[in-house]
């Protein structure tokens, strides 16, 4: 867990609130709302599938920072749900945020 958490660069997300969150920040990065949407659309179904099937899965994300957030979340959740360790996060800059 520490390795994934250490990889997080908190700078682009600092100072974000629900009042000023949009689909992306001025520099083209992803904001917290977009990261939450990605988590719901990509990470949640993968955790459900891996817990039911027991098979390893890959989740593709468009940004290294999102990958680090997802890895840290999986590390933390993996303490109580061992099947979350079966999920691999892959960064592909061509993947579209959805």
MARGU-951015 format. One record per residue: chain; residue in three letters; residue number from 1; x, y, z of N, C-alpha, C, O in turn. Coordinates in nm, 2 decimals, always signed. Layout:
<atoms>
A,ALA,NUM,X,Y,Z,X,Y,Z,X,Y,Z,X,Y,Z
...
</atoms>
This chain:
<atoms>
A,UNK,1,+0.08,-0.12,+0.00,+0.00,+0.00,+0.00,+0.09,+0.12,+0.00,+0.05,+0.22,-0.07
A,UNK,2,+0.19,+0.12,+0.07,+0.28,+0.24,+0.08,+0.34,+0.28,-0.05,+0.35,+0.40,-0.08
A,UNK,3,+0.37,+0.19,-0.13,+0.43,+0.22,-0.26,+0.33,+0.29,-0.35,+0.37,+0.39,-0.42
A,UNK,4,+0.21,+0.24,-0.36,+0.11,+0.31,-0.44,+0.07,+0.44,-0.38,+0.06,+0.54,-0.46
A,UNK,5,+0.06,+0.45,-0.25,+0.03,+0.58,-0.19,+0.14,+0.68,-0.21,+0.11,+0.80,-0.23
A,UNK,6,+0.26,+0.64,-0.21,+0.38,+0.73,-0.22,+0.38,+0.78,-0.37,+0.44,+0.89,-0.39
A,UNK,7,+0.33,+0.70,-0.46,+0.33,+0.75,-0.60,+0.23,+0.86,-0.63,+0.23,+0.92,-0.74
A,UNK,8,+0.14,+0.88,-0.54,+0.04,+0.98,-0.56,+0.10,+1.12,-0.56,+0.17,+1.16,-0.47
A,UNK,9,+0.07,+1.20,-0.66,+0.11,+1.34,-0.66,-0.01,+1.42,-0.63,-0.10,+1.43,-0.71
A,UNK,10,-0.02,+1.47,-0.51,-0.14,+1.54,-0.46,-0.16,+1.68,-0.52,-0.27,+1.74,-0.51
A,UNK,11,-0.06,+1.74,-0.58,-0.06,+1.88,-0.62,-0.17,+1.91,-0.72,-0.25,+2.00,-0.70
A,UNK,12,-0.20,+1.83,-0.83,-0.30,+1.87,-0.92,-0.44,+1.86,-0.86,-0.53,+1.93,-0.91
A,UNK,13,-0.46,+1.78,-0.76,-0.60,+1.77,-0.70,-0.62,+1.86,-0.58,-0.73,+1.88,-0.53
A,UNK,14,-0.51,+1.92,-0.53,-0.53,+2.00,-0.41,-0.61,+2.13,-0.44,-0.60,+2.18,-0.55
A,UNK,15,-0.69,+2.17,-0.35,-0.77,+2.29,-0.36,-0.89,+2.27,-0.44,-0.97,+2.36,-0.46
A,UNK,16,-0.92,+2.14,-0.48,-1.04,+2.12,-0.56,-1.16,+2.10,-0.46,-1.14,+2.04,-0.36
A,UNK,17,-1.27,+2.16,-0.50,-1.39,+2.14,-0.42,-1.51,+2.12,-0.52,-1.49,+2.13,-0.64
A,UNK,18,-1.62,+2.08,-0.46,-1.73,+2.05,-0.55,-1.78,+2.18,-0.62,-1.84,+2.18,-0.73
A,UNK,19,-1.74,+2.30,-0.57,-1.78,+2.42,-0.63,-1.70,+2.45,-0.76,-1.76,+2.51,-0.86
A,UNK,20,-1.57,+2.41,-0.76,-1.49,+2.45,-0.88,-1.45,+2.32,-0.96,-1.37,+2.34,-1.05
A,UNK,21,-1.51,+2.21,-0.93,-1.47,+2.09,-1.00,-1.55,+2.08,-1.13,-1.67,+2.11,-1.14
A,UNK,22,-1.48,+2.05,-1.24,-1.54,+2.04,-1.37,-1.49,+1.91,-1.43,-1.44,+1.82,-1.36
A,UNK,23,-1.50,+1.90,-1.56,-1.46,+1.78,-1.63,-1.31,+1.77,-1.64,-1.25,+1.66,-1.67
A,UNK,24,-1.24,+1.88,-1.62,-1.09,+1.88,-1.62,-1.04,+2.01,-1.57,-1.12,+2.11,-1.58
A,UNK,25,-0.92,+2.02,-1.53,-0.87,+2.14,-1.48,-0.81,+2.22,-1.60,-0.80,+2.16,-1.71
A,UNK,26,-0.76,+2.34,-1.58,-0.71,+2.42,-1.69,-0.59,+2.36,-1.76,-0.57,+2.39,-1.88
A,UNK,27,-0.51,+2.28,-1.69,-0.39,+2.22,-1.75,-0.43,+2.09,-1.83,-0.33,+2.03,-1.88
A,UNK,28,-0.55,+2.05,-1.83,-0.59,+1.93,-1.90,-0.59,+1.81,-1.82,-0.61,+1.70,-1.87
A,UNK,29,-0.56,+1.82,-1.69,-0.56,+1.70,-1.60,-0.70,+1.66,-1.56,-0.80,+1.73,-1.60
A,UNK,30,-0.71,+1.56,-1.48,-0.83,+1.51,-1.44,-0.86,+1.56,-1.30,-0.78,+1.56,-1.21
A,UNK,31,-0.99,+1.60,-1.27,-1.02,+1.65,-1.14,-1.08,+1.54,-1.06,-1.10,+1.42,-1.11
A,UNK,32,-1.12,+1.57,-0.94,-1.17,+1.46,-0.85,-1.31,+1.41,-0.89,-1.33,+1.29,-0.87
A,UNK,33,-1.39,+1.48,-0.96,-1.52,+1.43,-1.01,-1.49,+1.33,-1.12,-1.55,+1.22,-1.12
A,UNK,34,-1.40,+1.36,-1.21,-1.37,+1.26,-1.31,-1.31,+1.14,-1.26,-1.34,+1.03,-1.30
A,UNK,35,-1.22,+1.15,-1.16,-1.16,+1.03,-1.09,-1.27,+0.95,-1.03,-1.27,+0.82,-1.04
A,UNK,36,-1.37,+1.01,-0.96,-1.48,+0.94,-0.90,-1.56,+0.86,-1.01,-1.60,+0.75,-0.99
A,UNK,37,-1.59,+0.93,-1.12,-1.66,+0.87,-1.23,-1.59,+0.75,-1.28,-1.65,+0.64,-1.31
A,UNK,38,-1.46,+0.76,-1.30,-1.38,+0.65,-1.35,-1.38,+0.53,-1.25,-1.39,+0.42,-1.29
A,UNK,39,-1.38,+0.57,-1.12,-1.38,+0.46,-1.02,-1.52,+0.39,-1.02,-1.52,+0.26,-1.02
A,UNK,40,-1.62,+0.46,-1.04,-1.76,+0.39,-1.05,-1.77,+0.31,-1.17,-1.82,+0.20,-1.17
A,UNK,41,-1.72,+0.37,-1.29,-1.74,+0.30,-1.41,-1.64,+0.19,-1.44,-1.68,+0.10,-1.52
A,UNK,42,-1.52,+0.20,-1.39,-1.42,+0.10,-1.42,-1.38,+0.01,-1.30,-1.37,-0.11,-1.32
A,UNK,43,-1.35,+0.07,-1.19,-1.30,+0.00,-1.08,-1.41,-0.08,-1.01,-1.38,-0.20,-0.97
A,UNK,44,-1.52,-0.02,-0.98,-1.63,-0.10,-0.91,-1.67,-0.22,-0.99,-1.68,-0.33,-0.92
A,UNK,45,-1.70,-0.22,-1.12,-1.74,-0.35,-1.18,-1.62,-0.45,-1.18,-1.65,-0.57,-1.17
A,UNK,46,-1.50,-0.41,-1.19,-1.39,-0.50,-1.18,-1.38,-0.57,-1.05,-1.35,-0.69,-1.04
A,UNK,47,-1.40,-0.49,-0.94,-1.39,-0.55,-0.81,-1.51,-0.65,-0.79,-1.49,-0.76,-0.73
A,UNK,48,-1.62,-0.62,-0.84,-1.73,-0.71,-0.83,-1.70,-0.84,-0.91,-1.72,-0.95,-0.86
A,UNK,49,-1.66,-0.82,-1.04,-1.63,-0.94,-1.12,-1.52,-1.03,-1.06,-1.53,-1.15,-1.06
A,UNK,50,-1.41,-0.97,-1.00,-1.31,-1.05,-0.95,-1.35,-1.12,-0.82,-1.31,-1.23,-0.79
A,UNK,51,-1.44,-1.05,-0.74,-1.48,-1.12,-0.62,-1.58,-1.24,-0.65,-1.58,-1.33,-0.57
A,UNK,52,-1.65,-1.23,-0.76,-1.74,-1.34,-0.79,-1.67,-1.45,-0.86,-1.69,-1.57,-0.83
A,UNK,53,-1.58,-1.41,-0.96,-1.51,-1.51,-1.04,-1.38,-1.56,-0.98,-1.34,-1.68,-1.01
A,UNK,54,-1.32,-1.48,-0.90,-1.19,-1.52,-0.85,-1.08,-1.51,-0.95,-0.97,-1.56,-0.93
A,UNK,55,-1.10,-1.45,-1.07,-1.01,-1.43,-1.18,-0.94,-1.30,-1.18,-1.01,-1.20,-1.14
A,UNK,56,-0.82,-1.29,-1.23,-0.75,-1.16,-1.24,-0.81,-1.08,-1.35,-0.85,-1.13,-1.45
A,UNK,57,-0.81,-0.95,-1.33,-0.87,-0.86,-1.43,-0.77,-0.74,-1.44,-0.70,-0.70,-1.35
A,UNK,58,-0.78,-0.67,-1.56,-0.71,-0.55,-1.58,-0.81,-0.43,-1.60,-0.91,-0.45,-1.66
A,UNK,59,-0.77,-0.32,-1.54,-0.85,-0.20,-1.55,-0.76,-0.10,-1.62,-0.66,-0.06,-1.57
A,UNK,60,-0.81,-0.04,-1.73,-0.73,+0.05,-1.81,-0.78,+0.20,-1.77,-0.90,+0.23,-1.77
A,UNK,61,-0.68,+0.28,-1.74,-0.71,+0.42,-1.70,-0.62,+0.51,-1.79,-0.52,+0.47,-1.84
A,UNK,62,-0.67,+0.63,-1.81,-0.60,+0.72,-1.91,-0.49,+0.80,-1.85,-0.42,+0.88,-1.93
A,UNK,63,-0.46,+0.79,-1.72,-0.37,+0.89,-1.66,-0.29,+0.82,-1.55,-0.35,+0.75,-1.47
A,UNK,64,-0.16,+0.85,-1.54,-0.08,+0.78,-1.43,-0.13,+0.82,-1.29,-0.12,+0.74,-1.20
A,UNK,65,-0.18,+0.94,-1.28,-0.23,+0.98,-1.14,-0.35,+0.90,-1.11,-0.36,+0.86,-0.99
A,UNK,66,-0.44,+0.88,-1.20,-0.56,+0.80,-1.17,-0.51,+0.66,-1.14,-0.57,+0.59,-1.05
A,UNK,67,-0.42,+0.61,-1.21,-0.36,+0.47,-1.19,-0.31,+0.46,-1.05,-0.33,+0.36,-0.98
A,UNK,68,-0.24,+0.57,-1.00,-0.19,+0.56,-0.86,-0.30,+0.57,-0.76,-0.29,+0.50,-0.66
A,UNK,69,-0.40,+0.65,-0.79,-0.52,+0.65,-0.70,-0.58,+0.52,-0.69,-0.62,+0.47,-0.58
A,UNK,70,-0.61,+0.46,-0.80,-0.68,+0.33,-0.81,-0.59,+0.22,-0.74,-0.64,+0.14,-0.67
A,UNK,71,-0.46,+0.22,-0.76,-0.37,+0.12,-0.70,-0.38,+0.14,-0.55,-0.38,+0.04,-0.47
A,UNK,72,-0.37,+0.26,-0.50,-0.37,+0.29,-0.36,-0.51,+0.24,-0.30,-0.51,+0.18,-0.19
A,UNK,73,-0.62,+0.27,-0.37,-0.75,+0.22,-0.32,-0.76,+0.07,-0.32,-0.81,+0.02,-0.22
A,UNK,74,-0.70,+0.01,-0.42,-0.71,-0.14,-0.42,-0.62,-0.20,-0.31,-0.66,-0.30,-0.25
A,UNK,75,-0.50,-0.14,-0.28,-0.42,-0.18,-0.18,-0.49,-0.17,-0.04,-0.49,-0.26,+0.04
A,UNK,76,-0.56,-0.06,-0.02,-0.63,-0.04,+0.10,-0.75,-0.14,+0.12,-0.77,-0.20,+0.22
A,UNK,77,-0.83,-0.15,+0.01,-0.94,-0.24,+0.01,-0.90,-0.39,+0.02,-0.98,-0.47,+0.07
A,UNK,78,-0.78,-0.42,-0.04,-0.74,-0.56,-0.04,-0.71,-0.61,+0.10,-0.70,-0.73,+0.12
A,UNK,79,-0.70,-0.53,+0.20,-0.68,-0.57,+0.34,-0.80,-0.65,+0.38,-0.79,-0.75,+0.45
A,UNK,80,-0.92,-0.61,+0.34,-1.04,-0.68,+0.39,-1.11,-0.77,+0.28,-1.19,-0.85,+0.31
A,UNK,81,-1.07,-0.74,+0.15,-1.13,-0.82,+0.04,-1.01,-0.86,-0.05,-0.97,-0.79,-0.13
A,UNK,82,-0.97,-0.99,-0.02,-0.85,-1.04,-0.09,-0.86,-1.04,-0.24,-0.75,-1.04,-0.31
A,UNK,83,-0.98,-1.05,-0.29,-0.99,-1.06,-0.44,-0.95,-0.93,-0.51,-0.93,-0.93,-0.63
A,UNK,84,-0.95,-0.82,-0.43,-0.91,-0.69,-0.49,-0.76,-0.69,-0.53,-0.72,-0.61,-0.62
A,UNK,85,-0.69,-0.79,-0.48,-0.55,-0.80,-0.52,-0.53,-0.86,-0.66,-0.42,-0.86,-0.71
A,UNK,86,-0.64,-0.91,-0.71,-0.64,-0.97,-0.84,-0.65,-0.87,-0.96,-0.63,-0.90,-1.07
A,UNK,87,-0.68,-0.75,-0.92,-0.70,-0.64,-1.02,-0.57,-0.57,-1.05,-0.50,-0.52,-0.96
A,UNK,88,-0.54,-0.56,-1.18,-0.42,-0.49,-1.22,-0.46,-0.36,-1.29,-0.55,-0.36,-1.37
A,UNK,89,-0.39,-0.25,-1.25,-0.42,-0.12,-1.31,-0.32,-0.09,-1.43,-0.20,-0.10,-1.40
A,UNK,90,-0.37,-0.06,-1.55,-0.29,-0.04,-1.66,-0.31,+0.10,-1.71,-0.43,+0.14,-1.73
A,UNK,91,-0.21,+0.18,-1.73,-0.22,+0.32,-1.78,-0.21,+0.32,-1.93,-0.10,+0.27,-1.98
A,UNK,92,-0.30,+0.37,-2.00,-0.30,+0.38,-2.14,-0.35,+0.52,-2.18,-0.47,+0.55,-2.17
A,UNK,93,-0.26,+0.61,-2.22,-0.30,+0.75,-2.24,-0.40,+0.76,-2.35,-0.46,+0.87,-2.37
A,UNK,94,-0.42,+0.66,-2.44,-0.52,+0.66,-2.54,-0.66,+0.63,-2.49,-0.76,+0.66,-2.56
A,UNK,95,-0.67,+0.57,-2.37,-0.80,+0.54,-2.32,-0.87,+0.67,-2.29,-0.81,+0.76,-2.24
A,UNK,96,-1.00,+0.67,-2.32,-1.08,+0.79,-2.29,-1.14,+0.78,-2.15,-1.19,+0.68,-2.11
A,UNK,97,-1.14,+0.89,-2.08,-1.20,+0.89,-1.95,-1.35,+0.88,-1.96,-1.41,+0.96,-2.03
A,UNK,98,-1.41,+0.78,-1.90,-1.56,+0.77,-1.91,-1.61,+0.73,-1.77,-1.73,+0.71,-1.76
</atoms>
